[in-house]
Amino acid sequence: MTLEHDFDADALYIRLTDGTVARTLEVDSDPCTMVDLDGDGNLIGIEVIDPDRPWPLWKIMKSYDFSDADAAMLMATYPPNARVLR
């Protein structure tokens, strides 16, 4: 897993695995959180616009498979009781 923060765009990209993005789905909007999926519907990455706002990590984690290590790192970095929507 890699984290990329574009400070000019105020966007965070969490790349969970390498792969070709087949489609992107919006998880929430204004500003938005999106997930990139491969052709089989597996999660490749998460893009969060304005990552300092509450965003639905819990919803994404319930909807897609994560390795235990990735789940632990995401929950430690973006704890639910801090700024991530429950």
HTML snippet that shows the backbone in 3Dmol.js (N, CA, C, O; Angstrom):
<script src="https://3Dmol.org/build/3Dmol-min.js"></script>
<div id="view" style="width:600px;height:400px;position:relative"></div>
<script>
const pdb = `
ATOM      1  N   MET A   1       0.842  -1.170   0.000  1.00  0.00           N
ATOM      2  CA  MET A   1       0.000   0.000   0.000  1.00  0.00           C
ATOM      3  C   MET A   1       0.888   1.234   0.000  1.00  0.00           C
ATOM      4  O   MET A   1       1.874   1.312   0.733  1.00  0.00           O
ATOM      5  N   THR A   2       0.514   2.202  -0.843  1.00  0.00           N
ATOM      6  CA  THR A   2       1.225   3.474  -0.854  1.00  0.00           C
ATOM      7  C   THR A   2       0.214   4.606  -0.726  1.00  0.00           C
ATOM      8  O   THR A   2      -0.916   4.509  -1.205  1.00  0.00           O
ATOM      9  N   LEU A   3       0.638   5.662  -0.080  1.00  0.00           N
ATOM     10  CA  LEU A   3      -0.174   6.862   0.071  1.00  0.00           C
ATOM     11  C   LEU A   3       0.482   7.985  -0.709  1.00  0.00           C
ATOM     12  O   LEU A   3       1.680   8.231  -0.572  1.00  0.00           O
ATOM     13  N   GLU A   4      -0.304   8.661  -1.523  1.00  0.00           N
ATOM     14  CA  GLU A   4       0.186   9.804  -2.290  1.00  0.00           C
ATOM     15  C   GLU A   4      -0.719  10.979  -1.986  1.00  0.00           C
ATOM     16  O   GLU A   4      -1.937  10.882  -2.140  1.00  0.00           O
ATOM     17  N   HIS A   5      -0.128  12.108  -1.549  1.00  0.00           N
ATOM     18  CA  HIS A   5      -0.922  13.297  -1.256  1.00  0.00           C
ATOM     19  C   HIS A   5      -0.517  14.393  -2.225  1.00  0.00           C
ATOM     20  O   HIS A   5       0.645  14.796  -2.269  1.00  0.00           O
ATOM     21  N   ASP A   6      -1.475  14.870  -2.998  1.00  0.00           N
ATOM     22  CA  ASP A   6      -1.271  15.990  -3.903  1.00  0.00           C
ATOM     23  C   ASP A   6      -1.747  17.236  -3.165  1.00  0.00           C
ATOM     24  O   ASP A   6      -2.948  17.497  -3.082  1.00  0.00           O
ATOM     25  N   PHE A   7      -0.804  18.000  -2.633  1.00  0.00           N
ATOM     26  CA  PHE A   7      -1.160  19.160  -1.827  1.00  0.00           C
ATOM     27  C   PHE A   7      -1.797  20.266  -2.661  1.00  0.00           C
ATOM     28  O   PHE A   7      -2.627  21.017  -2.149  1.00  0.00           O
ATOM     29  N   ASP A   8      -1.427  20.380  -3.931  1.00  0.00           N
ATOM     30  CA  ASP A   8      -2.034  21.400  -4.791  1.00  0.00           C
ATOM     31  C   ASP A   8      -3.519  21.122  -5.016  1.00  0.00           C
ATOM     32  O   ASP A   8      -4.333  22.045  -5.009  1.00  0.00           O
ATOM     33  N   ALA A   9      -3.868  19.867  -5.214  1.00  0.00           N
ATOM     34  CA  ALA A   9      -5.270  19.490  -5.454  1.00  0.00           C
ATOM     35  C   ALA A   9      -5.993  19.136  -4.153  1.00  0.00           C
ATOM     36  O   ALA A   9      -7.207  18.929  -4.157  1.00  0.00           O
ATOM     37  N   ASP A  10      -5.257  19.064  -3.046  1.00  0.00           N
ATOM     38  CA  ASP A  10      -5.784  18.611  -1.760  1.00  0.00           C
ATOM     39  C   ASP A  10      -6.481  17.268  -1.925  1.00  0.00           C
ATOM     40  O   ASP A  10      -7.642  17.094  -1.554  1.00  0.00           O
ATOM     41  N   ALA A  11      -5.735  16.324  -2.494  1.00  0.00           N
ATOM     42  CA  ALA A  11      -6.267  14.984  -2.762  1.00  0.00           C
ATOM     43  C   ALA A  11      -5.299  13.930  -2.234  1.00  0.00           C
ATOM     44  O   ALA A  11      -4.080  14.077  -2.324  1.00  0.00           O
ATOM     45  N   LEU A  12      -5.872  12.871  -1.685  1.00  0.00           N
ATOM     46  CA  LEU A  12      -5.116  11.732  -1.191  1.00  0.00           C
ATOM     47  C   LEU A  12      -5.448  10.539  -2.064  1.00  0.00           C
ATOM     48  O   LEU A  12      -6.617  10.286  -2.353  1.00  0.00           O
ATOM     49  N   TYR A  13      -4.421   9.798  -2.493  1.00  0.00           N
ATOM     50  CA  TYR A  13      -4.655   8.557  -3.220  1.00  0.00           C
ATOM     51  C   TYR A  13      -4.000   7.428  -2.444  1.00  0.00           C
ATOM     52  O   TYR A  13      -2.805   7.469  -2.153  1.00  0.00           O
ATOM     53  N   ILE A  14      -4.795   6.424  -2.113  1.00  0.00           N
ATOM     54  CA  ILE A  14      -4.313   5.241  -1.406  1.00  0.00           C
ATOM     55  C   ILE A  14      -4.304   4.096  -2.410  1.00  0.00           C
ATOM     56  O   ILE A  14      -5.358   3.590  -2.794  1.00  0.00           O
ATOM     57  N   ARG A  15      -3.103   3.688  -2.835  1.00  0.00           N
ATOM     58  CA  ARG A  15      -2.973   2.578  -3.786  1.00  0.00           C
ATOM     59  C   ARG A  15      -2.770   1.303  -2.982  1.00  0.00           C
ATOM     60  O   ARG A  15      -1.790   1.155  -2.252  1.00  0.00           O
ATOM     61  N   LEU A  16      -3.717   0.389  -3.135  1.00  0.00           N
ATOM     62  CA  LEU A  16      -3.665  -0.855  -2.386  1.00  0.00           C
ATOM     63  C   LEU A  16      -2.963  -1.965  -3.143  1.00  0.00           C
ATOM     64  O   LEU A  16      -2.360  -2.849  -2.534  1.00  0.00           O
ATOM     65  N   THR A  17      -3.036  -1.928  -4.464  1.00  0.00           N
ATOM     66  CA  THR A  17      -2.412  -2.962  -5.283  1.00  0.00           C
ATOM     67  C   THR A  17      -2.161  -2.409  -6.673  1.00  0.00           C
ATOM     68  O   THR A  17      -2.789  -1.436  -7.090  1.00  0.00           O
ATOM     69  N   ASP A  18      -1.241  -3.035  -7.385  1.00  0.00           N
ATOM     70  CA  ASP A  18      -1.023  -2.661  -8.778  1.00  0.00           C
ATOM     71  C   ASP A  18      -2.109  -3.306  -9.622  1.00  0.00           C
ATOM     72  O   ASP A  18      -2.650  -4.352  -9.263  1.00  0.00           O
ATOM     73  N   GLY A  19      -2.413  -2.693 -10.714  1.00  0.00           N
ATOM     74  CA  GLY A  19      -3.421  -3.243 -11.611  1.00  0.00           C
ATOM     75  C   GLY A  19      -3.944  -2.174 -12.537  1.00  0.00           C
ATOM     76  O   GLY A  19      -3.622  -0.994 -12.403  1.00  0.00           O
ATOM     77  N   THR A  20      -4.748  -2.603 -13.469  1.00  0.00           N
ATOM     78  CA  THR A  20      -5.349  -1.697 -14.428  1.00  0.00           C
ATOM     79  C   THR A  20      -6.734  -1.313 -13.942  1.00  0.00           C
ATOM     80  O   THR A  20      -7.560  -2.175 -13.641  1.00  0.00           O
ATOM     81  N   VAL A  21      -6.982  -0.014 -13.867  1.00  0.00           N
ATOM     82  CA  VAL A  21      -8.285   0.470 -13.432  1.00  0.00           C
ATOM     83  C   VAL A  21      -9.283   0.297 -14.571  1.00  0.00           C
ATOM     84  O   VAL A  21      -9.090   0.829 -15.665  1.00  0.00           O
ATOM     85  N   ALA A  22     -10.352  -0.453 -14.302  1.00  0.00           N
ATOM     86  CA  ALA A  22     -11.406  -0.674 -15.293  1.00  0.00           C
ATOM     87  C   ALA A  22     -12.562   0.307 -15.095  1.00  0.00           C
ATOM     88  O   ALA A  22     -13.225   0.704 -16.054  1.00  0.00           O
ATOM     89  N   ARG A  23     -12.792   0.691 -13.838  1.00  0.00           N
ATOM     90  CA  ARG A  23     -13.847   1.662 -13.568  1.00  0.00           C
ATOM     91  C   ARG A  23     -13.617   2.344 -12.232  1.00  0.00           C
ATOM     92  O   ARG A  23     -12.919   1.831 -11.357  1.00  0.00           O
ATOM     93  N   THR A  24     -14.216   3.502 -12.103  1.00  0.00           N
ATOM     94  CA  THR A  24     -14.131   4.293 -10.883  1.00  0.00           C
ATOM     95  C   THR A  24     -15.546   4.560 -10.399  1.00  0.00           C
ATOM     96  O   THR A  24     -16.409   4.975 -11.172  1.00  0.00           O
ATOM     97  N   LEU A  25     -15.776   4.320  -9.113  1.00  0.00           N
ATOM     98  CA  LEU A  25     -17.087   4.549  -8.523  1.00  0.00           C
ATOM     99  C   LEU A  25     -16.998   5.628  -7.455  1.00  0.00           C
ATOM    100  O   LEU A  25     -16.036   5.675  -6.689  1.00  0.00           O
ATOM    101  N   GLU A  26     -17.999   6.491  -7.406  1.00  0.00           N
ATOM    102  CA  GLU A  26     -18.076   7.523  -6.383  1.00  0.00           C
ATOM    103  C   GLU A  26     -18.726   6.925  -5.139  1.00  0.00           C
ATOM    104  O   GLU A  26     -19.785   6.301  -5.219  1.00  0.00           O
ATOM    105  N   VAL A  27     -18.078   7.121  -3.981  1.00  0.00           N
ATOM    106  CA  VAL A  27     -18.590   6.609  -2.722  1.00  0.00           C
ATOM    107  C   VAL A  27     -19.375   7.687  -1.985  1.00  0.00           C
ATOM    108  O   VAL A  27     -20.420   7.399  -1.401  1.00  0.00           O
ATOM    109  N   ASP A  28     -18.893   8.908  -2.002  1.00  0.00           N
ATOM    110  CA  ASP A  28     -19.622  10.056  -1.478  1.00  0.00           C
ATOM    111  C   ASP A  28     -19.261  11.263  -2.332  1.00  0.00           C
ATOM    112  O   ASP A  28     -18.379  11.185  -3.187  1.00  0.00           O
ATOM    113  N   SER A  29     -19.946  12.381  -2.098  1.00  0.00           N
ATOM    114  CA  SER A  29     -19.709  13.549  -2.946  1.00  0.00           C
ATOM    115  C   SER A  29     -19.691  14.828  -2.127  1.00  0.00           C
ATOM    116  O   SER A  29     -20.141  14.887  -0.982  1.00  0.00           O
ATOM    117  N   ASP A  30     -19.147  15.851  -2.777  1.00  0.00           N
ATOM    118  CA  ASP A  30     -19.135  17.235  -2.288  1.00  0.00           C
ATOM    119  C   ASP A  30     -18.386  17.423  -0.995  1.00  0.00           C
ATOM    120  O   ASP A  30     -19.027  17.676   0.025  1.00  0.00           O
ATOM    121  N   PRO A  31     -17.072  17.318  -0.963  1.00  0.00           N
ATOM    122  CA  PRO A  31     -16.186  16.777  -1.994  1.00  0.00           C
ATOM    123  C   PRO A  31     -16.294  15.261  -2.037  1.00  0.00           C
ATOM    124  O   PRO A  31     -16.979  14.653  -1.215  1.00  0.00           O
ATOM    125  N   CYS A  32     -15.627  14.674  -2.981  1.00  0.00           N
ATOM    126  CA  CYS A  32     -15.912  13.261  -3.223  1.00  0.00           C
ATOM    127  C   CYS A  32     -14.801  12.310  -2.768  1.00  0.00           C
ATOM    128  O   CYS A  32     -13.633  12.675  -2.627  1.00  0.00           O
ATOM    129  N   THR A  33     -15.236  11.084  -2.551  1.00  0.00           N
ATOM    130  CA  THR A  33     -14.366   9.942  -2.319  1.00  0.00           C
ATOM    131  C   THR A  33     -14.712   8.935  -3.404  1.00  0.00           C
ATOM    132  O   THR A  33     -15.886   8.643  -3.631  1.00  0.00           O
ATOM    133  N   MET A  34     -13.691   8.401  -4.080  1.00  0.00           N
ATOM    134  CA  MET A  34     -13.904   7.461  -5.172  1.00  0.00           C
ATOM    135  C   MET A  34     -13.040   6.224  -4.960  1.00  0.00           C
ATOM    136  O   MET A  34     -11.999   6.280  -4.306  1.00  0.00           O
ATOM    137  N   VAL A  35     -13.490   5.108  -5.526  1.00  0.00           N
ATOM    138  CA  VAL A  35     -12.695   3.890  -5.505  1.00  0.00           C
ATOM    139  C   VAL A  35     -12.404   3.470  -6.943  1.00  0.00           C
ATOM    140  O   VAL A  35     -13.267   3.564  -7.816  1.00  0.00           O
ATOM    141  N   ASP A  36     -11.195   3.011  -7.175  1.00  0.00           N
ATOM    142  CA  ASP A  36     -10.787   2.466  -8.474  1.00  0.00           C
ATOM    143  C   ASP A  36     -10.826   0.946  -8.383  1.00  0.00           C
ATOM    144  O   ASP A  36     -10.290   0.352  -7.448  1.00  0.00           O
ATOM    145  N   LEU A  37     -11.472   0.324  -9.373  1.00  0.00           N
ATOM    146  CA  LEU A  37     -11.636  -1.127  -9.396  1.00  0.00           C
ATOM    147  C   LEU A  37     -11.040  -1.719 -10.661  1.00  0.00           C
ATOM    148  O   LEU A  37     -11.002  -1.067 -11.705  1.00  0.00           O
ATOM    149  N   ASP A  38     -10.574  -2.964 -10.562  1.00  0.00           N
ATOM    150  CA  ASP A  38     -10.097  -3.661 -11.753  1.00  0.00           C
ATOM    151  C   ASP A  38     -11.287  -4.306 -12.463  1.00  0.00           C
ATOM    152  O   ASP A  38     -12.429  -4.128 -12.038  1.00  0.00           O
ATOM    153  N   GLY A  39     -11.037  -5.040 -13.521  1.00  0.00           N
ATOM    154  CA  GLY A  39     -12.091  -5.656 -14.310  1.00  0.00           C
ATOM    155  C   GLY A  39     -12.925  -6.677 -13.561  1.00  0.00           C
ATOM    156  O   GLY A  39     -14.052  -6.966 -13.963  1.00  0.00           O
ATOM    157  N   ASP A  40     -12.384  -7.238 -12.460  1.00  0.00           N
ATOM    158  CA  ASP A  40     -13.111  -8.216 -11.653  1.00  0.00           C
ATOM    159  C   ASP A  40     -13.826  -7.569 -10.460  1.00  0.00           C
ATOM    160  O   ASP A  40     -14.453  -8.260  -9.657  1.00  0.00           O
ATOM    161  N   GLY A  41     -13.726  -6.248 -10.351  1.00  0.00           N
ATOM    162  CA  GLY A  41     -14.363  -5.544  -9.237  1.00  0.00           C
ATOM    163  C   GLY A  41     -13.530  -5.482  -7.980  1.00  0.00           C
ATOM    164  O   GLY A  41     -14.036  -5.122  -6.918  1.00  0.00           O
ATOM    165  N   ASN A  42     -12.236  -5.833  -8.084  1.00  0.00           N
ATOM    166  CA  ASN A  42     -11.338  -5.764  -6.932  1.00  0.00           C
ATOM    167  C   ASN A  42     -10.824  -4.342  -6.764  1.00  0.00           C
ATOM    168  O   ASN A  42     -10.570  -3.637  -7.741  1.00  0.00           O
ATOM    169  N   LEU A  43     -10.676  -3.938  -5.520  1.00  0.00           N
ATOM    170  CA  LEU A  43     -10.231  -2.587  -5.201  1.00  0.00           C
ATOM    171  C   LEU A  43      -8.751  -2.407  -5.510  1.00  0.00           C
ATOM    172  O   LEU A  43      -7.908  -3.183  -5.060  1.00  0.00           O
ATOM    173  N   ILE A  44      -8.451  -1.372  -6.286  1.00  0.00           N
ATOM    174  CA  ILE A  44      -7.069  -1.020  -6.588  1.00  0.00           C
ATOM    175  C   ILE A  44      -6.634   0.175  -5.747  1.00  0.00           C
ATOM    176  O   ILE A  44      -5.523   0.200  -5.218  1.00  0.00           O
ATOM    177  N   GLY A  45      -7.521   1.171  -5.627  1.00  0.00           N
ATOM    178  CA  GLY A  45      -7.153   2.359  -4.880  1.00  0.00           C
ATOM    179  C   GLY A  45      -8.353   3.181  -4.460  1.00  0.00           C
ATOM    180  O   GLY A  45      -9.477   2.969  -4.915  1.00  0.00           O
ATOM    181  N   ILE A  46      -8.074   4.136  -3.566  1.00  0.00           N
ATOM    182  CA  ILE A  46      -9.083   5.041  -3.029  1.00  0.00           C
ATOM    183  C   ILE A  46      -8.576   6.463  -3.226  1.00  0.00           C
ATOM    184  O   ILE A  46      -7.437   6.769  -2.873  1.00  0.00           O
ATOM    185  N   GLU A  47      -9.413   7.334  -3.787  1.00  0.00           N
ATOM    186  CA  GLU A  47      -9.060   8.744  -3.918  1.00  0.00           C
ATOM    187  C   GLU A  47      -9.989   9.562  -3.043  1.00  0.00           C
ATOM    188  O   GLU A  47     -11.211   9.422  -3.108  1.00  0.00           O
ATOM    189  N   VAL A  48      -9.395  10.420  -2.221  1.00  0.00           N
ATOM    190  CA  VAL A  48     -10.171  11.255  -1.311  1.00  0.00           C
ATOM    191  C   VAL A  48      -9.820  12.712  -1.583  1.00  0.00           C
ATOM    192  O   VAL A  48      -8.671  13.124  -1.424  1.00  0.00           O
ATOM    193  N   ILE A  49     -10.817  13.484  -1.994  1.00  0.00           N
ATOM    194  CA  ILE A  49     -10.642  14.917  -2.165  1.00  0.00           C
ATOM    195  C   ILE A  49     -10.906  15.558  -0.805  1.00  0.00           C
ATOM    196  O   ILE A  49     -11.897  15.235  -0.149  1.00  0.00           O
ATOM    197  N   ASP A  50     -10.025  16.463  -0.380  1.00  0.00           N
ATOM    198  CA  ASP A  50     -10.107  17.104   0.936  1.00  0.00           C
ATOM    199  C   ASP A  50     -10.077  16.044   2.042  1.00  0.00           C
ATOM    200  O   ASP A  50     -11.059  15.871   2.764  1.00  0.00           O
ATOM    201  N   PRO A  51      -8.949  15.335   2.173  1.00  0.00           N
ATOM    202  CA  PRO A  51      -8.875  14.218   3.121  1.00  0.00           C
ATOM    203  C   PRO A  51      -8.966  14.601   4.593  1.00  0.00           C
ATOM    204  O   PRO A  51      -9.072  13.716   5.442  1.00  0.00           O
ATOM    205  N   ASP A  52      -8.927  15.889   4.923  1.00  0.00           N
ATOM    206  CA  ASP A  52      -9.072  16.294   6.323  1.00  0.00           C
ATOM    207  C   ASP A  52     -10.521  16.285   6.788  1.00  0.00           C
ATOM    208  O   ASP A  52     -10.796  16.416   7.980  1.00  0.00           O
ATOM    209  N   ARG A  53     -11.439  16.130   5.853  1.00  0.00           N
ATOM    210  CA  ARG A  53     -12.863  16.058   6.210  1.00  0.00           C
ATOM    211  C   ARG A  53     -13.214  14.613   6.568  1.00  0.00           C
ATOM    212  O   ARG A  53     -12.454  13.698   6.250  1.00  0.00           O
ATOM    213  N   PRO A  54     -14.347  14.401   7.219  1.00  0.00           N
ATOM    214  CA  PRO A  54     -14.800  13.025   7.427  1.00  0.00           C
ATOM    215  C   PRO A  54     -15.093  12.362   6.081  1.00  0.00           C
ATOM    216  O   PRO A  54     -15.759  12.951   5.230  1.00  0.00           O
ATOM    217  N   TRP A  55     -14.604  11.155   5.893  1.00  0.00           N
ATOM    218  CA  TRP A  55     -14.878  10.402   4.668  1.00  0.00           C
ATOM    219  C   TRP A  55     -15.117   8.943   5.044  1.00  0.00           C
ATOM    220  O   TRP A  55     -14.602   8.479   6.062  1.00  0.00           O
ATOM    221  N   PRO A  56     -15.896   8.207   4.233  1.00  0.00           N
ATOM    222  CA  PRO A  56     -16.420   6.900   4.634  1.00  0.00           C
ATOM    223  C   PRO A  56     -15.477   5.704   4.455  1.00  0.00           C
ATOM    224  O   PRO A  56     -15.782   4.775   3.707  1.00  0.00           O
ATOM    225  N   LEU A  57     -14.349   5.734   5.134  1.00  0.00           N
ATOM    226  CA  LEU A  57     -13.428   4.601   5.078  1.00  0.00           C
ATOM    227  C   LEU A  57     -14.126   3.316   5.520  1.00  0.00           C
ATOM    228  O   LEU A  57     -13.945   2.269   4.899  1.00  0.00           O
ATOM    229  N   TRP A  58     -14.926   3.389   6.592  1.00  0.00           N
ATOM    230  CA  TRP A  58     -15.618   2.197   7.103  1.00  0.00           C
ATOM    231  C   TRP A  58     -16.471   1.558   6.018  1.00  0.00           C
ATOM    232  O   TRP A  58     -16.495   0.334   5.890  1.00  0.00           O
ATOM    233  N   LYS A  59     -17.172   2.373   5.235  1.00  0.00           N
ATOM    234  CA  LYS A  59     -18.040   1.861   4.171  1.00  0.00           C
ATOM    235  C   LYS A  59     -17.218   1.150   3.098  1.00  0.00           C
ATOM    236  O   LYS A  59     -17.612   0.094   2.604  1.00  0.00           O
ATOM    237  N   ILE A  60     -16.092   1.724   2.746  1.00  0.00           N
ATOM    238  CA  ILE A  60     -15.211   1.129   1.744  1.00  0.00           C
ATOM    239  C   ILE A  60     -14.640  -0.188   2.274  1.00  0.00           C
ATOM    240  O   ILE A  60     -14.573  -1.179   1.547  1.00  0.00           O
ATOM    241  N   MET A  61     -14.231  -0.190   3.537  1.00  0.00           N
ATOM    242  CA  MET A  61     -13.638  -1.395   4.113  1.00  0.00           C
ATOM    243  C   MET A  61     -14.659  -2.528   4.234  1.00  0.00           C
ATOM    244  O   MET A  61     -14.285  -3.698   4.160  1.00  0.00           O
ATOM    245  N   LYS A  62     -15.923  -2.203   4.418  1.00  0.00           N
ATOM    246  CA  LYS A  62     -16.968  -3.229   4.481  1.00  0.00           C
ATOM    247  C   LYS A  62     -17.336  -3.743   3.092  1.00  0.00           C
ATOM    248  O   LYS A  62     -17.813  -4.869   2.951  1.00  0.00           O
ATOM    249  N   SER A  63     -17.116  -2.917   2.064  1.00  0.00           N
ATOM    250  CA  SER A  63     -17.548  -3.272   0.705  1.00  0.00           C
ATOM    251  C   SER A  63     -16.497  -4.019  -0.102  1.00  0.00           C
ATOM    252  O   SER A  63     -16.837  -4.695  -1.073  1.00  0.00           O
ATOM    253  N   TYR A  64     -15.218  -3.910   0.281  1.00  0.00           N
ATOM    254  CA  TYR A  64     -14.139  -4.487  -0.511  1.00  0.00           C
ATOM    255  C   TYR A  64     -13.180  -5.243   0.395  1.00  0.00           C
ATOM    256  O   TYR A  64     -13.097  -4.980   1.595  1.00  0.00           O
ATOM    257  N   ASP A  65     -12.453  -6.192  -0.202  1.00  0.00           N
ATOM    258  CA  ASP A  65     -11.476  -6.976   0.545  1.00  0.00           C
ATOM    259  C   ASP A  65     -10.191  -6.178   0.762  1.00  0.00           C
ATOM    260  O   ASP A  65      -9.686  -5.523  -0.149  1.00  0.00           O
ATOM    261  N   PHE A  66      -9.681  -6.247   1.976  1.00  0.00           N
ATOM    262  CA  PHE A  66      -8.414  -5.621   2.353  1.00  0.00           C
ATOM    263  C   PHE A  66      -7.559  -6.674   3.030  1.00  0.00           C
ATOM    264  O   PHE A  66      -8.077  -7.556   3.716  1.00  0.00           O
ATOM    265  N   SER A  67      -6.248  -6.584   2.838  1.00  0.00           N
ATOM    266  CA  SER A  67      -5.371  -7.455   3.624  1.00  0.00           C
ATOM    267  C   SER A  67      -5.434  -6.974   5.074  1.00  0.00           C
ATOM    268  O   SER A  67      -5.763  -5.817   5.335  1.00  0.00           O
ATOM    269  N   ASP A  68      -5.121  -7.855   6.005  1.00  0.00           N
ATOM    270  CA  ASP A  68      -5.114  -7.471   7.419  1.00  0.00           C
ATOM    271  C   ASP A  68      -4.143  -6.327   7.667  1.00  0.00           C
ATOM    272  O   ASP A  68      -4.434  -5.418   8.444  1.00  0.00           O
ATOM    273  N   ALA A  69      -2.985  -6.369   7.006  1.00  0.00           N
ATOM    274  CA  ALA A  69      -1.979  -5.320   7.185  1.00  0.00           C
ATOM    275  C   ALA A  69      -2.484  -3.980   6.666  1.00  0.00           C
ATOM    276  O   ALA A  69      -2.311  -2.958   7.329  1.00  0.00           O
ATOM    277  N   ASP A  70      -3.110  -3.971   5.481  1.00  0.00           N
ATOM    278  CA  ASP A  70      -3.643  -2.726   4.923  1.00  0.00           C
ATOM    279  C   ASP A  70      -4.770  -2.173   5.794  1.00  0.00           C
ATOM    280  O   ASP A  70      -4.835  -0.968   6.037  1.00  0.00           O
ATOM    281  N   ALA A  71      -5.653  -3.048   6.263  1.00  0.00           N
ATOM    282  CA  ALA A  71      -6.756  -2.613   7.120  1.00  0.00           C
ATOM    283  C   ALA A  71      -6.212  -2.001   8.413  1.00  0.00           C
ATOM    284  O   ALA A  71      -6.690  -0.955   8.851  1.00  0.00           O
ATOM    285  N   ALA A  72      -5.226  -2.641   9.019  1.00  0.00           N
ATOM    286  CA  ALA A  72      -4.645  -2.126  10.263  1.00  0.00           C
ATOM    287  C   ALA A  72      -3.973  -0.777  10.035  1.00  0.00           C
ATOM    288  O   ALA A  72      -4.113   0.131  10.854  1.00  0.00           O
ATOM    289  N   MET A  73      -3.244  -0.638   8.928  1.00  0.00           N
ATOM    290  CA  MET A  73      -2.574   0.626   8.653  1.00  0.00           C
ATOM    291  C   MET A  73      -3.584   1.747   8.394  1.00  0.00           C
ATOM    292  O   MET A  73      -3.420   2.861   8.892  1.00  0.00           O
ATOM    293  N   LEU A  74      -4.616   1.453   7.623  1.00  0.00           N
ATOM    294  CA  LEU A  74      -5.628   2.472   7.339  1.00  0.00           C
ATOM    295  C   LEU A  74      -6.356   2.895   8.607  1.00  0.00           C
ATOM    296  O   LEU A  74      -6.589   4.086   8.814  1.00  0.00           O
ATOM    297  N   MET A  75      -6.715   1.952   9.447  1.00  0.00           N
ATOM    298  CA  MET A  75      -7.415   2.292  10.680  1.00  0.00           C
ATOM    299  C   MET A  75      -6.514   3.064  11.644  1.00  0.00           C
ATOM    300  O   MET A  75      -6.999   3.910  12.395  1.00  0.00           O
ATOM    301  N   ALA A  76      -5.210   2.783  11.633  1.00  0.00           N
ATOM    302  CA  ALA A  76      -4.282   3.523  12.483  1.00  0.00           C
ATOM    303  C   ALA A  76      -4.057   4.933  11.946  1.00  0.00           C
ATOM    304  O   ALA A  76      -3.934   5.885  12.716  1.00  0.00           O
ATOM    305  N   THR A  77      -4.006   5.062  10.630  1.00  0.00           N
ATOM    306  CA  THR A  77      -3.755   6.360  10.008  1.00  0.00           C
ATOM    307  C   THR A  77      -5.003   7.241  10.010  1.00  0.00           C
ATOM    308  O   THR A  77      -4.916   8.454  10.200  1.00  0.00           O
ATOM    309  N   TYR A  78      -6.152   6.626   9.800  1.00  0.00           N
ATOM    310  CA  TYR A  78      -7.425   7.349   9.720  1.00  0.00           C
ATOM    311  C   TYR A  78      -8.421   6.716  10.681  1.00  0.00           C
ATOM    312  O   TYR A  78      -9.377   6.076  10.243  1.00  0.00           O
ATOM    313  N   PRO A  79      -8.211   6.886  12.001  1.00  0.00           N
ATOM    314  CA  PRO A  79      -9.078   6.224  12.978  1.00  0.00           C
ATOM    315  C   PRO A  79     -10.514   6.735  12.913  1.00  0.00           C
ATOM    316  O   PRO A  79     -10.748   7.923  12.694  1.00  0.00           O
ATOM    317  N   PRO A  80     -11.481   5.821  13.105  1.00  0.00           N
ATOM    318  CA  PRO A  80     -12.891   6.195  12.995  1.00  0.00           C
ATOM    319  C   PRO A  80     -13.322   7.295  13.947  1.00  0.00           C
ATOM    320  O   PRO A  80     -14.182   8.104  13.600  1.00  0.00           O
ATOM    321  N   ASN A  81     -12.748   7.344  15.133  1.00  0.00           N
ATOM    322  CA  ASN A  81     -13.185   8.347  16.092  1.00  0.00           C
ATOM    323  C   ASN A  81     -12.512   9.702  15.881  1.00  0.00           C
ATOM    324  O   ASN A  81     -12.812  10.659  16.594  1.00  0.00           O
ATOM    325  N   ALA A  82     -11.602   9.791  14.905  1.00  0.00           N
ATOM    326  CA  ALA A  82     -10.932  11.063  14.649  1.00  0.00           C
ATOM    327  C   ALA A  82     -11.678  11.854  13.578  1.00  0.00           C
ATOM    328  O   ALA A  82     -12.363  12.829  13.886  1.00  0.00           O
ATOM    329  N   ARG A  83     -11.545  11.435  12.326  1.00  0.00           N
ATOM    330  CA  ARG A  83     -12.184  12.214  11.277  1.00  0.00           C
ATOM    331  C   ARG A  83     -12.875  11.374  10.211  1.00  0.00           C
ATOM    332  O   ARG A  83     -13.405  11.917   9.241  1.00  0.00           O
ATOM    333  N   VAL A  84     -12.875  10.095  10.377  1.00  0.00           N
ATOM    334  CA  VAL A  84     -13.496   9.220   9.381  1.00  0.00           C
ATOM    335  C   VAL A  84     -14.932   8.942   9.810  1.00  0.00           C
ATOM    336  O   VAL A  84     -15.178   8.579  10.960  1.00  0.00           O
ATOM    337  N   LEU A  85     -15.864   9.107   8.904  1.00  0.00           N
ATOM    338  CA  LEU A  85     -17.277   8.853   9.219  1.00  0.00           C
ATOM    339  C   LEU A  85     -17.516   7.409   9.616  1.00  0.00           C
ATOM    340  O   LEU A  85     -16.930   6.498   9.030  1.00  0.00           O
ATOM    341  N   ARG A  86     -18.359   7.193  10.591  1.00  0.00           N
ATOM    342  CA  ARG A  86     -18.720   5.837  11.030  1.00  0.00           C
ATOM    343  C   ARG A  86     -19.934   5.393  10.302  1.00  0.00           C
ATOM    344  O   ARG A  86     -20.410   4.279  10.518  1.00  0.00           O
TER     345      ARG A  86
END
`;
const viewer = $3Dmol.createViewer("view");
viewer.addModel(pdb, "pdb");
viewer.setStyle({}, {cartoon: {color: "spectrum"}});
viewer.zoomTo();
viewer.render();
</script>
